[in-house]
Amino acid sequence: MVKLRKTVTFAQNQEAMFREEDFEDLRPYDDHEINPALRRIIANPYFDKIAGFFFSVQDISRIKEVLSSTSSAHDFQVQFMHPLVNSIVQKTSDGLTVDGFEQLAPGTAYLFVGNHRDIVLDSAILQVLLLDNGHKTSEITFGSNLMINDFIVDFGKVNRMFKVERGGNKAELIRISQKLSAYIRHTIKNKKTSAWIAQRPGRTKNGSDKTEAGLLKMFNMSGGDDFKDSFRELNIVPLSISYEYEPCCALKVKELLLTMKNGSYRKEPGEDLNSIVTGITGNKGRIHLSVGKPVNNFIDAIDDKDTLNNKLTRLAEMIDDVVYSRYRLWPGNYVAYDMKNNCSDHQTFYTVEEKEKFLGYMEKEIRGIDGDRKAVEELFLGIYSNPLTNAGK
């Protein structure tokens, strides 16, 4: 029997109207769709290949049995994603730490705006920590460029991911932004469900995390005339995640190098999937996720008389200040800064052994990258020194 969806209308700056059924192509699976999707997932050969990296054959058999009778996104995340992400952290990192969850009120829906370093793990780690700290998991953005086959689409949608359309002409992009804005506000306000979105489209490639004012403009499209009320309704919470070693660092350096050389960068087929696998399986060193204070605590500092663009810019700066101040800096960040700037300003933050370890890691990462050695080193060091520059330390 097909479940009928309730019709809800959302007014947007008097230019567009959206009903709940208009979000059918964006939304995650509802619970009645979960079990059929999970049965498709566990029957797909990809599942055994992915699970085999983290679980034994016996564990995979048991997991399949459990998932074949799982019928809610919550149960899927608790029974499969939670142990999977913990296994990833255990096998590919030197530990995960967290702070700031005391900033969140139980039962409140938030819009988490985070810096974006890894395609999958940034939001996946957040979900684990939300569960561990007594909160419900959030919905997660899912770029249409990543929806490359039915297996990935199913896996994303059972994991509470909603689609973000990439590409289109100017008119299409405006309509896409309006619809996405309405869906996010609907999720927070009406579904009472949190959501995660990156502070900018795509991952940070150069290590400099920066919130795009255009993202905030998109959020505001579904709000009313009052700027502050529009954003208070979303309950924005800045997140900062840092990896001691970025598992996709070499791939990012290659992309930056080609962009410098050619003026732009065009992804090869399968490149996103390669980045996902590298991000999951690569060494990360230590990982830290920090939850900042909700934006509502400081949004009153924005001048009501300022222009909309200036308000958006100021709000973006406020979010960035939280991300920068809560970003966990590792010895390699200080080493990279001193090397890049030919100084020893931060030598008290690392030992000789830690510097040698970072240099060995850098050499291993950039060894296979074709191009001018000095330029490659500069790009690599920038990825690790920019967080320190942004923090003003």
C-alpha positions as CSV (number, residue, x, y, z in Angstrom):
1,M,0.0,0.0,0.0
2,V,1.4,3.4,-1.0
3,K,1.8,5.9,1.8
4,L,0.1,9.2,1.1
5,R,2.2,12.2,1.9
6,K,0.7,15.2,3.6
7,T,0.5,18.4,1.6
8,V,2.2,21.4,3.1
9,T,2.7,24.7,1.4
10,F,5.8,26.9,1.9
11,A,5.8,30.5,0.9
12,Q,9.0,31.9,-0.5
13,N,9.7,35.6,-1.0
14,Q,6.5,35.7,-3.1
15,E,8.3,34.2,-6.1
16,A,7.6,30.5,-5.7
17,M,5.5,28.1,-3.8
18,F,6.5,24.6,-2.7
19,R,4.5,21.7,-1.4
20,E,5.8,18.7,0.4
21,E,5.3,16.5,-2.7
22,D,7.6,18.9,-4.6
23,F,10.5,17.5,-2.6
24,E,10.0,13.9,-3.8
25,D,13.2,14.1,-5.9
26,L,15.3,15.6,-3.0
27,R,14.2,13.8,0.2
28,P,15.7,10.7,1.8
29,Y,13.7,7.5,1.9
30,D,10.8,7.3,4.3
31,D,10.7,4.4,6.7
32,H,8.3,2.4,4.5
33,E,10.9,2.5,1.7
34,I,13.9,1.5,3.9
35,N,13.6,-2.3,3.9
36,P,13.2,-2.7,0.1
37,A,16.2,-0.5,-0.4
38,L,18.3,-2.4,2.2
39,R,17.4,-5.7,0.4
40,R,18.7,-4.2,-2.8
41,I,21.8,-3.0,-1.1
42,I,22.8,-6.3,0.5
43,A,22.1,-8.2,-2.7
44,N,24.6,-6.0,-4.6
45,P,28.2,-7.2,-5.0
46,Y,29.4,-3.7,-3.9
47,F,28.1,-4.4,-0.4
48,D,30.4,-7.4,0.2
49,K,33.4,-5.5,-1.2
50,I,32.9,-2.5,1.0
51,A,31.9,-4.4,4.2
52,G,34.8,-6.9,3.6
53,F,37.3,-4.2,4.3
54,F,35.9,-3.6,7.8
55,F,34.2,-6.8,8.9
56,S,34.8,-10.6,8.8
57,V,32.8,-12.9,6.6
58,Q,30.9,-14.1,9.6
59,D,30.1,-10.6,10.7
60,I,28.9,-9.7,7.2
61,S,26.6,-12.7,7.1
62,R,25.1,-11.6,10.5
63,I,24.8,-7.9,9.3
64,K,22.9,-9.0,6.2
65,E,20.5,-11.0,8.3
66,V,19.9,-8.0,10.5
67,L,19.5,-5.5,7.6
68,S,17.1,-7.8,5.8
69,S,14.6,-7.2,8.5
70,T,15.5,-3.5,9.3
71,S,12.7,-1.1,8.5
72,S,13.7,2.4,9.6
73,A,16.5,4.8,8.9
74,H,17.2,5.1,12.6
75,D,17.7,1.3,13.0
76,F,19.9,1.2,9.9
77,Q,22.2,3.9,11.3
78,V,22.3,2.3,14.8
79,Q,22.8,-1.3,13.6
80,F,25.1,-0.7,10.6
81,M,26.4,2.8,10.1
82,H,27.4,3.4,13.8
83,P,29.6,0.3,14.0
84,L,30.9,0.8,10.4
85,V,32.1,4.4,11.1
86,N,33.6,3.3,14.4
87,S,35.4,0.6,12.6
88,I,36.7,3.1,10.0
89,V,38.0,5.4,12.8
90,Q,39.6,2.5,14.7
91,K,41.4,1.1,11.6
92,T,42.4,4.2,9.8
93,S,43.1,6.8,12.5
94,D,44.8,7.3,15.9
95,G,41.6,8.2,17.6
96,L,38.6,10.5,17.6
97,T,38.0,13.3,20.1
98,V,35.1,15.7,20.4
99,D,33.9,18.8,22.3
100,G,31.1,21.2,22.4
101,F,28.0,19.0,22.5
102,E,26.9,20.7,25.6
103,Q,26.0,23.6,23.3
104,L,23.1,21.6,21.9
105,A,19.7,21.3,23.5
106,P,18.1,17.8,23.3
107,G,15.1,17.6,21.0
108,T,16.0,20.7,19.1
109,A,16.5,20.6,15.3
110,Y,19.7,22.4,14.1
111,L,21.2,23.2,10.7
112,F,24.8,22.1,11.1
113,V,27.1,24.2,8.8
114,G,30.5,22.5,8.8
115,N,33.9,22.9,7.2
116,H,34.3,20.1,4.6
117,R,37.4,18.1,4.3
118,D,36.3,14.6,3.4
119,I,33.4,13.6,1.1
120,V,31.9,11.0,3.4
121,L,33.5,11.1,6.8
122,D,32.8,14.7,7.9
123,S,29.0,14.1,8.1
124,A,29.3,10.3,9.0
125,I,31.4,11.0,12.1
126,L,28.9,13.7,13.1
127,Q,26.1,11.1,13.0
128,V,28.0,8.7,15.3
129,L,28.7,11.5,17.8
130,L,25.1,12.7,17.7
131,L,23.9,9.3,18.7
132,D,26.7,8.9,21.3
133,N,25.6,12.2,22.9
134,G,21.9,11.5,23.1
135,H,20.7,13.3,19.9
136,K,18.9,12.1,16.9
137,T,20.9,11.9,13.7
138,S,20.6,14.6,11.0
139,E,19.8,14.6,7.4
140,I,22.8,15.1,5.2
141,T,23.4,16.8,1.8
142,F,24.0,14.4,-1.1
143,G,25.6,16.0,-4.2
144,S,23.9,14.8,-7.5
145,N,27.4,14.4,-8.9
146,L,27.9,11.5,-6.4
147,M,24.7,9.7,-7.4
148,I,26.5,7.6,-10.0
149,N,24.6,4.3,-9.7
150,D,21.6,2.8,-8.0
151,F,23.6,1.3,-5.2
152,I,25.0,4.7,-4.1
153,V,21.6,6.3,-4.4
154,D,20.0,3.6,-2.3
155,F,22.8,3.8,0.3
156,G,22.7,7.5,0.5
157,K,18.9,7.7,0.9
158,V,18.6,5.0,3.5
159,N,21.3,7.0,5.4
160,R,19.0,10.1,5.5
161,M,20.8,12.0,2.6
162,F,18.9,14.6,0.5
163,K,19.9,15.6,-2.9
164,V,21.7,18.8,-3.8
165,E,21.5,19.4,-7.6
166,R,24.8,20.4,-9.2
167,G,24.9,22.4,-12.4
168,G,22.3,24.1,-14.6
169,N,21.9,27.5,-16.3
170,K,21.2,30.7,-14.3
171,A,17.4,30.3,-14.2
172,E,17.7,26.7,-13.3
173,L,20.2,27.4,-10.5
174,I,17.9,30.0,-9.0
175,R,14.9,27.6,-8.9
176,I,17.2,24.8,-7.6
177,S,18.4,27.1,-4.8
178,Q,14.8,28.2,-3.9
179,K,13.7,24.6,-3.7
180,L,16.6,23.5,-1.6
181,S,16.2,26.4,0.7
182,A,12.5,25.5,1.2
183,Y,13.3,21.9,1.8
184,I,16.0,22.7,4.4
185,R,13.7,25.0,6.3
186,H,10.9,22.5,6.1
187,T,13.2,19.8,7.6
188,I,14.2,22.0,10.5
189,K,10.9,23.8,11.1
190,N,8.2,21.2,10.3
191,K,9.9,17.8,10.4
192,K,11.9,18.9,13.5
193,T,14.9,17.1,12.1
194,S,18.5,18.5,12.0
195,A,20.4,18.8,8.8
196,W,24.1,19.0,7.8
197,I,25.5,21.0,4.9
198,A,29.0,22.1,4.0
199,Q,29.9,25.7,4.4
200,R,30.7,25.8,0.6
201,P,30.1,23.6,-2.4
202,G,32.6,20.8,-2.5
203,R,35.5,20.1,-0.2
204,T,38.1,22.6,0.9
205,K,41.1,21.8,-1.3
206,N,43.7,24.3,0.0
207,G,43.0,23.9,3.8
208,S,41.4,27.3,4.1
209,D,37.8,26.8,5.4
210,K,35.5,29.7,4.3
211,T,31.7,30.0,4.4
212,E,30.3,31.3,1.1
213,A,27.9,34.1,1.5
214,G,26.0,32.6,-1.5
215,L,25.2,29.6,0.7
216,L,23.6,31.8,3.3
217,K,21.7,33.7,0.6
218,M,20.2,30.3,-0.4
219,F,19.1,29.7,3.2
220,N,17.5,33.1,3.3
221,M,15.4,32.5,0.1
222,S,12.8,30.6,2.1
223,G,12.7,33.0,5.0
224,G,10.6,36.1,5.6
225,D,11.4,39.8,5.4
226,D,13.2,39.9,8.8
227,F,16.8,38.8,8.3
228,K,17.5,37.8,11.9
229,D,14.2,35.9,12.3
230,S,14.8,34.1,9.0
231,F,18.2,32.7,10.4
232,R,17.0,32.2,14.0
233,E,14.4,29.8,12.6
234,L,17.2,27.6,11.1
235,N,19.2,27.3,14.4
236,I,22.5,27.3,12.6
237,V,25.4,25.6,14.4
238,P,29.0,25.9,13.0
239,L,31.0,22.7,13.1
240,S,34.8,22.3,12.8
241,I,36.4,19.0,11.9
242,S,40.2,18.5,11.6
243,Y,42.2,15.5,10.5
244,E,45.9,15.3,11.5
245,Y,46.6,13.9,8.1
246,E,44.2,14.5,5.3
247,P,43.7,11.1,3.5
248,C,43.1,12.8,0.2
249,C,45.9,15.3,0.5
250,A,47.9,14.1,-2.5
251,L,44.7,14.2,-4.7
252,K,44.0,17.7,-3.6
253,V,47.5,18.9,-4.4
254,K,47.2,17.4,-7.9
255,E,43.9,19.2,-8.4
256,L,45.4,22.5,-7.2
257,L,48.4,22.1,-9.4
258,L,46.4,21.4,-12.5
259,T,44.1,24.3,-11.7
260,M,47.1,26.6,-11.5
261,K,48.5,25.3,-14.8
262,N,45.3,25.2,-16.8
263,G,43.1,27.9,-15.1
264,S,40.4,25.3,-14.3
265,Y,40.0,21.7,-13.3
266,R,37.8,19.0,-14.9
267,K,37.2,15.8,-13.0
268,E,37.8,12.5,-14.7
269,P,35.1,9.8,-14.6
270,G,35.2,7.9,-11.4
271,E,37.3,10.5,-9.6
272,D,34.7,11.3,-6.9
273,L,34.4,7.5,-6.2
274,N,38.2,7.3,-5.9
275,S,38.2,10.2,-3.5
276,I,35.5,8.5,-1.4
277,V,37.5,5.3,-1.2
278,T,40.8,7.1,-0.4
279,G,39.1,9.2,2.2
280,I,37.6,6.2,4.0
281,T,40.7,3.9,3.8
282,G,43.5,6.4,4.1
283,N,45.5,7.2,7.2
284,K,44.1,10.2,9.1
285,G,46.2,10.4,12.2
286,R,44.1,12.0,15.0
287,I,40.6,13.4,14.3
288,H,38.8,16.1,16.2
289,L,35.2,17.4,15.8
290,S,34.1,20.5,17.6
291,V,30.6,21.8,18.0
292,G,30.3,25.6,18.1
293,K,27.7,27.8,19.7
294,P,24.5,28.3,17.7
295,V,24.5,31.4,15.5
296,N,21.4,32.7,17.4
297,N,23.7,33.5,20.3
298,F,25.5,36.3,18.3
299,I,23.3,37.2,15.4
300,D,22.0,40.3,17.2
301,A,25.4,41.9,16.6
302,I,24.5,42.3,12.9
303,D,23.4,45.8,12.0
304,D,19.7,45.9,11.0
305,K,20.3,48.9,8.8
306,D,23.0,47.3,6.7
307,T,22.4,46.0,3.2
308,L,21.5,42.3,2.7
309,N,24.8,41.5,1.1
310,N,26.7,43.0,4.0
311,K,24.5,41.1,6.5
312,L,25.2,37.9,4.7
313,T,29.0,38.6,4.6
314,R,29.0,39.5,8.3
315,L,27.1,36.3,9.2
316,A,29.6,34.2,7.1
317,E,32.4,35.8,9.0
318,M,30.8,35.0,12.3
319,I,30.5,31.3,11.3
320,D,34.1,31.3,10.0
321,D,35.3,32.8,13.3
322,V,33.8,29.8,15.2
323,V,35.2,27.3,12.7
324,Y,38.7,28.8,12.9
325,S,38.7,29.1,16.7
326,R,37.5,25.5,17.3
327,Y,39.7,23.9,14.6
328,R,42.1,21.5,16.4
329,L,45.6,22.3,15.3
330,W,48.2,19.5,15.2
331,P,52.0,19.6,15.2
332,G,52.0,19.2,11.4
333,N,50.1,22.5,11.1
334,Y,52.8,24.4,13.0
335,V,55.6,22.6,11.1
336,A,54.0,23.4,7.8
337,Y,53.5,27.1,8.7
338,D,57.2,27.5,9.8
339,M,58.4,25.7,6.7
340,K,56.2,27.7,4.3
341,N,57.2,31.0,5.9
342,N,60.9,30.1,6.4
343,C,60.6,30.8,10.1
344,S,60.6,29.1,13.5
345,D,57.8,31.1,15.1
346,H,56.0,28.0,16.3
347,Q,58.8,25.6,17.1
348,T,57.5,25.3,20.7
349,F,54.4,23.5,19.4
350,Y,56.3,20.5,17.9
351,T,59.3,18.4,18.7
352,V,62.2,17.4,16.4
353,E,60.6,14.0,16.1
354,E,57.2,15.4,15.2
355,K,58.8,17.6,12.5
356,E,60.7,14.6,11.1
357,K,57.6,12.6,11.0
358,F,55.7,15.3,9.2
359,L,58.5,15.7,6.6
360,G,58.5,11.9,6.0
361,Y,54.7,12.0,5.5
362,M,55.0,14.9,3.1
363,E,57.7,13.2,1.1
364,K,55.6,10.1,0.8
365,E,52.5,12.0,-0.3
366,I,54.1,14.2,-3.0
367,R,56.5,11.6,-4.4
368,G,54.2,10.5,-7.2
369,I,53.0,14.0,-8.2
370,D,54.3,15.3,-11.5
371,G,55.2,19.0,-11.7
372,D,57.6,21.6,-10.3
373,R,58.8,20.3,-6.9
374,K,58.7,23.7,-5.3
375,A,55.2,24.4,-6.4
376,V,54.0,21.0,-5.2
377,E,55.6,21.6,-1.8
378,E,54.1,25.0,-1.5
379,L,50.6,23.6,-2.2
380,F,51.1,20.8,0.2
381,L,52.3,23.1,3.0
382,G,49.5,25.5,2.3
383,I,46.9,22.8,3.0
384,Y,48.3,22.4,6.5
385,S,49.4,25.9,7.3
386,N,46.2,27.8,6.2
387,P,44.2,26.6,9.3
388,L,46.9,28.2,11.4
389,T,46.8,31.4,9.4
390,N,43.0,31.6,9.6
391,A,43.2,31.1,13.4
392,G,45.5,34.1,13.6
393,K,48.1,32.2,15.7
